[in-house]
């Protein structure tokens, strides 16, 4: 997902310095998963970049060639990833936190090899409903009307975010 966001938002349209997205599955059993996107852009391009990012995150159709490339990349990552002796306790604890009694990577690799495109699209559709967006920037330079066209806008002061920093 990150490559597609970068290609579409940064390379093809030049709307951002940085654009990326990924699926965060959480760190423990019971954690919610989230589809996350991030942008670094100029204030005057924020509305257009955000509109495109939301469009990309809401799409549930997947291009078979992109899925094949992602599948190959993940399998190569698993094949090349080595757990060093000093990092083993941390890895094992993270697996236990996720409810795995052992290394889940073999099972994950098998799932990656065999998962159908339709199943991936159905899973992606679960995340397309109601995004929560945070915009950090100079209010005077951001087109708030353009952002309001994308959804409800709530202005939050730094004091509300960081009440302990007085």
Secondary structure, DSSP 4 states (H G I P E B T S, - for coil): -HHHHIIIIIITT---SEEEEEEE--SSTTPPPEEEEEEE--GGGHHHHHHHHHHHHH-----HHHHHHHHHHHHHHHHH----GGGHHHHHHHHHHTT-SS-THHHHHHHHHH--HHHHHHHHHTTSS-------S-TTTS-HHHHHHHS------HHHH-TT--
